[in-house]
């Protein structure tokens, strides 16, 4: 009887160790993989929310053409009290004028996408513009709303 009880304790201990190991791998796997499809999906979802907020704002203010809303203008339409948009991977969201798609600027490497890549929702779906392909246009001003909510900047890169 003592031998079967000892083997049950060993088997139970082994199951607990295996379960803890699997739980640790499950918790750390997203961090080890880097920017996976789930993170990209969350960034695209944020961009869709931002574009929808711009459209609601434009409708409520009866604006025509390329009017530039601010972060403060869109805050009530995003349904969040303190956060503008919660960053997925330290990206910055660019609020373009109404009628132009919002963009997410990657501030560090995200999976296989290098730092400086622009992600936006275009007419052909999700577009990824690599830094070497992003050509600045003069005279096109836009607001870069940092996702940590600290400041807004104006740039001319589009």
Order of alpha helices (4+ residues) and beta strands (2+ residues): alpha-alpha-alpha-beta-beta-beta-beta-beta-beta
